[in-house]
Amino acid sequence: MSRKPKKGYYVRGQFVAEGSELDLELKAELKGTPDASRTDLKRESDALQELGKDLLTLRADLFAGLALPDKLADALAEARRITNFEGKRRQMQFVGKLMRKLEPAQVEAARAALEVQRLGSAEEKLALHQAEQWRDRLIAEEAAQAEWIAHHPTTDIQQLRALVRQARKDAQSAHDAAVAESKGLAPRKGRAYRELFALVRRERLGVPGAEAEPEDEDDLDD
């Protein structure tokens, strides 16, 4: 006759049988009452399931570095493929169950990887913003060119000056800008404007190539 499975729960990847010594110790530590223990354990369980959901957005290189158990990695891959709402909800419940079996070090590694991704994204946005500010200053301020060259002496000065001159030449007049704004139209930027941004981004941030700003990609065929 098969034995009846024990009732219990997982804490940091370890099964805790209800009524066991460990169960009583945990309940004593968690605010001293069984109800409080259940509340805290549910909160921890929900946090792990939410962490699993966040892992769906993790970059492939960071995800590979986690070396998660195959079963969990496969469950996450399946969750990415599912588009049906109810199907995805059930799959994420399964992911949450597997997340509760992870060792504490694995959980912390997952959180650290997500933080690396978050900070990297914030730094990239800041870098783009700084490049935009420099581009606009170079076009608007005569003194900005000398300041830029002093800080970035490896810049091709002739190319820089030619792009600044052309960007100024291409700039709309105040009247044209006012007319465009009154019609709800964004002013179109010339190629020199985009290439100046690419130069600034490359020299200041070490970004290879001459990528255009995302907002200007539609104008590349001008």
C-alpha positions in Angstrom: 0.0 0.0 0.0 1.5 3.4 -1.0 2.2 5.9 1.7 0.1 9.0 1.8 2.3 12.0 0.7 3.1 14.5 3.5 1.6 17.9 3.5 4.0 20.8 3.6 5.6 23.6 1.7 8.9 24.7 0.3 11.2 27.3 1.9 14.3 28.3 -0.1 14.1 25.0 -2.1 13.7 22.8 1.0 10.5 20.8 1.7 9.1 21.4 5.1 6.5 18.9 6.3 3.7 20.3 8.3 4.0 19.5 12.0 7.7 18.8 11.8 10.3 20.4 14.0 11.5 22.7 11.2 7.9 23.7 10.6 7.4 24.6 14.2 10.7 26.5 14.3 9.8 28.5 11.2 6.4 29.4 12.5 8.0 30.5 15.8 10.4 32.7 13.9 7.8 34.2 11.6 5.9 36.5 14.0 5.0 33.6 16.3 1.7 32.4 14.9 0.7 29.9 12.2 -1.5 32.5 10.5 1.5 34.9 10.3 3.7 32.1 9.0 1.3 31.3 6.2 1.0 35.0 5.2 4.8 35.4 5.1 5.3 32.1 3.2 2.7 33.2 0.6 4.4 36.5 0.3 7.7 34.8 -0.4 6.1 32.4 -2.8 4.4 35.3 -4.7 7.8 37.1 -4.9 9.5 34.1 -6.4 6.7 33.7 -9.0 7.1 37.4 -9.9 10.8 36.9 -10.2 10.2 34.0 -12.6 8.0 36.4 -14.6 10.8 38.9 -14.7 13.2 36.3 -16.0 11.1 36.1 -19.2 12.5 39.6 -20.1 16.1 38.8 -19.3 18.7 39.1 -22.1 19.9 35.8 -23.6 23.5 36.3 -22.5 22.5 37.1 -18.9 20.0 34.2 -18.8 22.6 31.7 -20.0 25.0 32.8 -17.3 22.5 31.8 -14.6 22.8 28.1 -15.4 19.3 27.4 -14.1 18.0 23.8 -13.7 17.0 22.4 -17.1 13.4 21.9 -16.0 13.0 25.6 -15.0 14.8 26.8 -18.1 12.5 24.7 -20.3 9.4 25.9 -18.4 10.4 29.6 -18.9 11.1 28.9 -22.6 7.6 27.4 -22.9 6.1 30.4 -21.1 7.6 32.7 -23.7 6.0 30.8 -26.5 2.5 30.7 -25.0 0.2 33.5 -26.1 -3.1 32.3 -24.6 -3.8 34.2 -21.4 -5.1 31.3 -19.3 -2.4 29.0 -20.7 0.3 31.5 -19.8 -1.1 32.0 -16.3 -1.0 28.3 -15.6 2.5 27.9 -17.0 3.7 30.8 -14.8 2.2 29.0 -11.8 4.3 26.0 -12.7 7.3 28.3 -13.1 6.7 29.7 -9.6 6.6 26.2 -8.2 10.0 25.5 -9.8 11.4 28.8 -8.6 10.6 27.8 -5.0 13.0 24.8 -5.4 15.9 27.0 -6.2 18.8 27.5 -3.8 19.1 30.9 -2.2 22.3 31.6 -4.1 20.5 30.9 -7.4 17.6 33.2 -6.5 20.1 36.0 -5.6 21.9 35.4 -8.9 18.7 35.8 -10.8 17.9 39.1 -9.1 21.5 40.3 -9.7 21.2 39.5 -13.4 18.0 41.5 -13.7 19.6 44.4 -11.9 22.5 44.3 -14.3 20.1 44.5 -17.2 18.1 47.3 -15.6 21.2 49.4 -14.9 22.6 48.8 -18.3 19.4 50.0 -19.9 19.4 53.2 -17.7 23.0 53.9 -18.6 22.3 53.5 -22.3 19.4 56.0 -22.1 21.6 58.5 -20.2 24.3 58.1 -22.8 21.9 58.8 -25.7 20.6 61.8 -23.9 24.1 63.2 -23.4 24.9 62.6 -27.1 21.7 64.5 -28.0 22.6 67.4 -25.8 26.1 67.7 -27.3 24.7 67.6 -30.8 22.3 70.4 -30.1 25.0 72.5 -28.4 27.4 72.0 -31.3 24.7 73.3 -33.7 23.5 76.2 -31.4 26.7 77.4 -29.8 29.9 78.6 -31.5 32.0 78.0 -28.4 30.8 74.4 -28.1 33.1 73.2 -30.9 36.3 74.3 -29.2 35.0 72.7 -25.9 34.2 69.4 -27.7 37.6 69.3 -29.4 39.4 70.0 -26.1 37.7 67.0 -24.5 37.8 64.8 -27.6 41.0 65.5 -29.4 40.8 62.4 -31.6 37.7 63.8 -33.4 38.0 64.4 -37.1 37.8 68.2 -36.8 37.1 68.9 -40.5 34.2 66.4 -40.5 32.8 67.8 -37.3 32.8 71.4 -38.6 31.4 70.4 -42.0 28.5 68.5 -40.3 27.8 71.4 -37.9 27.8 73.9 -40.9 25.4 71.7 -42.9 23.1 71.0 -39.9 22.8 74.7 -39.4 22.2 75.3 -43.1 19.5 72.6 -43.1 17.8 74.0 -40.0 14.3 75.3 -40.6 13.7 79.0 -40.2 11.7 80.3 -37.2 8.7 80.9 -39.5 8.8 77.4 -41.0 9.1 75.8 -37.6 6.1 77.9 -36.3 4.0 76.8 -39.3 5.0 73.1 -38.8 4.2 73.3 -35.1 0.8 75.0 -35.8 -0.1 72.0 -38.1 1.0 69.5 -35.4 4.0 68.4 -37.5 7.4 67.6 -36.1 10.2 69.4 -38.0 12.1 67.1 -40.3 15.9 66.8 -39.7 18.5 66.7 -42.4 21.1 64.0 -42.9 23.9 66.1 -41.4 21.8 66.4 -38.2 21.7 62.6 -37.9 25.4 62.1 -38.9 26.5 64.7 -36.3 24.6 62.7 -33.6 26.4 59.5 -34.8 29.8 61.2 -34.7 29.2 62.5 -31.2 27.9 59.1 -30.0 30.8 57.3 -31.5 33.5 59.6 -30.1 32.0 60.2 -26.7 30.7 56.7 -26.0 32.8 54.5 -28.1 29.8 53.2 -30.1 31.0 51.9 -33.5 29.4 52.8 -36.8 27.2 55.7 -37.6 23.8 54.8 -36.3 21.0 57.3 -36.6 18.8 58.3 -33.7 15.8 55.9 -33.3 13.4 58.9 -33.7 15.0 59.7 -37.1 15.2 56.3 -38.7 12.2 57.0 -40.9 14.1 59.9 -42.5 17.0 57.8 -43.7 15.8 57.6 -47.2 15.8 61.4 -47.6 
